[in-house]
Amino acid sequence: MKILLLEDDFTLSKEISAFFTTKQFECTPYYDGSLLLKKYFPYEYDLIILDINVPGINGIEVCKGIREIDKKTPIIMLTAFSEIEDKLASFDSGADDYLVKPFHFEELYARISSLLRRKEIPQQTEKKIIIEDLEILEDEMKVLRSGEEIKLTPKEFKLILILAHAKGKVLSKQFIAEKLWDYHIETNQNTIEVYINFLRKKIDKDHETKLIKTKIGYGYYLSNEE
């Protein structure tokens, strides 16, 4: 198992690499974001760990750069910050998970194991979903409405998929949060409201038929029915 690590704290980088060695993982460390991007080759690693505050190009921009050429390799962000804005920035850049320093190595390992298991499970999903004039192309990671492509972040795309696969069933915030992040953290349910609003602005705002619905006190669902 190969892991790519971006961490400018030399001592912490060595400790993380040594820990992964005990787990039979091969870890390649970088200390500068711009250098990592220059060297990165798509799908060369099984998982990527990026610290946000690093020299050269910061971890958020590195994540965006990787996602332009590599949509699927799991990415975990590491940072000393814990504000919701930093979490949203990480997820919007394409990260799959977020861990605040200081952390226990076993917690990092648990997060990694969860992401790797999800990566290995075959996804038995429809390749194309159509609701009214909304089209979701899963393999291409594209969403269109009335034939025009809507640009979504990776988390927004995953959220619209979760709603679409429910086939009109109302989903609670907790359920959506667990599907989006695979574990529960305190801010997730509030963050769901933020992402739902993002989706509504992109998918429903300029259209008479609103597809993203709220059932007050219960949750959200995707439907073309009133």
VOGU-3710 file (C-alpha; in Angstrom, 3 decimals, decimal comma):
1> mkillleddf> 0,000/0,000/0,000  1,495/3,338/-1,079  0,772/6,629/0,695  1,822/10,116/-0,398  2,432/12,543/2,487  2,758/16,343/2,310  3,931/17,633/5,712  6,492/20,405/6,287  7,129/19,544/9,943  10,164/17,292/9,500
11> tlskeisaff> 9,775/15,561/12,875  6,068/14,875/12,410  6,654/13,669/8,854  9,250/11,164/10,085  6,934/9,972/12,868  4,013/9,476/10,473  6,235/7,625/7,990  7,610/5,385/10,748  4,078/4,635/11,963  2,962/3,616/8,474
21> ttkqfectpy> 5,989/1,345/8,193  4,684/-0,603/11,206  1,403/-1,020/9,299  3,221/-2,366/6,228  2,544/0,830/4,232  5,074/2,542/1,994  5,109/6,307/2,638  6,611/8,934/0,299  7,080/12,304/2,089  7,167/15,795/0,575
31> ydgslllkky> 7,739/19,065/2,407  6,823/21,568/-0,336  3,464/21,714/-2,152  4,798/23,030/-5,452  7,420/20,284/-5,626  4,807/17,613/-4,939  2,589/18,854/-7,770  5,518/18,839/-10,186  6,298/15,216/-9,304  2,748/13,884/-8,992
41> fpyeydliil> 1,585/11,183/-11,389  -2,131/10,214/-11,456  -3,188/7,098/-9,503  0,388/6,287/-8,453  -0,629/6,128/-4,779  -3,409/4,375/-2,871  -4,031/7,374/-0,611  -2,818/10,976/-0,206  -2,344/12,977/3,015  -1,933/16,755/2,656
51> dinvpgingi> -1,086/19,270/5,341  -2,689/22,645/4,515  -0,051/25,080/5,793  3,070/24,121/3,823  5,715/26,017/1,785  5,318/26,606/-1,939  1,688/25,845/-2,735  -0,633/25,195/0,223  -2,430/21,900/0,693  -5,801/23,220/-0,497
61> evckgireid> -4,345/24,275/-3,857  -2,348/21,044/-4,103  -5,588/19,107/-3,590  -7,280/21,093/-6,361  -4,330/20,441/-8,671  -4,420/16,707/-7,990  -8,177/16,553/-8,548  -7,775/18,067/-12,015  -5,956/14,912/-13,122  -6,930/12,340/-10,480
71> kktpiimlta> -10,577/12,161/-9,398  -10,549/8,962/-7,377  -7,486/8,572/-5,130  -8,651/9,280/-1,532  -7,258/12,474/0,034  -7,094/13,380/3,733  -6,292/16,942/4,799  -4,216/17,652/7,937  -4,279/21,075/9,571  -3,904/22,925/12,824
81> fseiedklas> -7,122/24,806/12,075  -10,583/23,557/13,050  -12,899/26,304/11,747  -15,859/25,197/9,629  -14,590/27,444/6,795  -11,360/25,431/6,651  -13,311/22,177/6,548  -15,512/23,458/3,714  -12,462/24,688/1,798  -10,869/21,251/2,164
91> fdsgaddylv> -13,950/19,386/0,973  -14,580/21,841/-1,869  -11,009/21,341/-3,091  -11,769/17,623/-3,455  -10,643/16,156/-0,139  -12,436/13,095/1,233  -11,624/13,640/4,891  -10,203/16,192/7,325  -8,192/15,670/10,513  -7,217/18,428/12,967
101> kpfhfeelya> -3,807/18,487/14,657  -2,847/17,269/17,158  -4,202/13,801/16,449  -3,497/10,212/17,460  -1,852/8,121/14,779  -4,368/5,354/15,372  -7,185/7,797/14,557  -5,424/8,709/11,310  -5,030/5,009/10,564  -8,757/4,419/11,227
111> rissllrrke> -9,689/7,201/8,807  -7,322/5,790/6,182  -8,691/2,277/6,608  -12,255/3,566/6,151  -11,378/5,400/2,933  -9,462/2,436/1,528  -12,337/0,044/2,276  -14,753/2,346/0,512  -12,404/2,538/-2,465  -12,249/-1,256/-2,740
121> ipqqtekkii> -16,018/-1,869/-2,558  -17,504/-2,143/-6,086  -20,139/0,522/-6,579  -23,289/-1,023/-8,055  -24,900/2,180/-9,313  -26,832/3,440/-12,273  -24,592/5,067/-14,856  -27,091/7,775/-15,746  -29,870/9,219/-13,636  -32,584/11,457/-15,082
131> iedleilede> -35,043/13,455/-12,974  -37,152/15,949/-14,941  -34,548/17,859/-16,989  -31,716/16,985/-14,585  -29,127/14,451/-15,808  -26,463/12,903/-13,578  -23,644/11,096/-15,406  -21,820/9,110/-12,746  -18,841/7,800/-14,699  -18,083/11,248/-16,072
141> mkvlrsgeei> -18,904/12,979/-12,763  -21,099/15,461/-14,623  -24,455/17,059/-13,871  -26,590/18,749/-16,526  -29,854/20,640/-16,348  -31,770/21,454/-19,522  -28,716/20,219/-21,400  -26,280/22,659/-19,776  -23,488/21,370/-17,540  -23,513/22,515/-13,910
151> kltpkefkli> -20,107/22,788/-12,255  -20,156/21,047/-8,877  -17,417/20,451/-6,337  -16,648/16,777/-5,522  -18,679/16,936/-2,277  -21,614/18,634/-4,019  -21,550/15,916/-6,683  -21,529/13,194/-4,040  -24,421/14,894/-2,244  -26,596/15,064/-5,367
161> lilahakgkv> -25,828/11,362/-5,968  -26,904/10,456/-2,428  -30,193/12,280/-2,940  -30,713/10,817/-6,420  -30,061/7,214/-5,338  -32,710/7,582/-2,622  -35,336/7,815/-5,421  -37,489/10,419/-3,696  -37,090/9,080/-0,163  -36,578/11,723/2,536
171> lskqfiaekl> -33,055/11,552/3,996  -32,148/12,943/7,412  -29,166/15,234/7,922  -27,463/12,557/9,992  -27,873/9,935/7,271  -26,540/12,301/4,608  -23,600/13,309/6,813  -22,608/9,693/7,428  -22,758/8,956/3,700  -20,732/12,051/2,823
181> wdyhietnqn> -17,991/11,551/5,391  -18,344/7,909/6,498  -18,256/8,938/10,153  -20,004/11,445/12,408  -18,403/14,707/13,521  -20,115/17,474/15,423  -20,257/19,994/12,567  -21,454/17,661/9,837  -25,209/18,187/10,226  -24,886/21,974/10,095
191> tievyinflr> -22,599/21,593/7,114  -25,307/19,623/5,284  -27,521/22,715/5,336  -24,699/24,701/3,756  -24,221/22,146/0,968  -27,954/21,863/0,306  -28,045/25,642/-0,155  -25,046/25,450/-2,495  -26,833/22,809/-4,581  -30,088/24,747/-4,703
201> kkidkdhetk> -28,314/27,837/-6,011  -26,625/25,821/-8,753  -29,401/23,393/-9,689  -32,724/25,070/-8,871  -32,193/28,835/-8,763  -32,665/29,536/-12,496  -35,406/26,948/-13,066  -39,138/27,099/-12,405  -39,316/23,472/-11,264  -37,448/23,053/-7,980
211> liktkigygy> -36,028/19,561/-7,520  -34,293/19,709/-4,124  -37,034/19,580/-1,505  -37,166/19,905/2,281  -39,517/18,028/4,567  -39,402/20,188/7,675  -38,268/18,250/10,721  -37,271/15,200/8,658  -34,711/16,038/5,979  -34,201/16,443/2,249
221> ylsnee> -35,180/14,654/-0,934  -34,887/14,991/-4,707  -38,106/14,936/-6,712  -39,965/16,640/-9,563  -43,286/16,160/-7,761  -44,881/18,809/-5,559
//
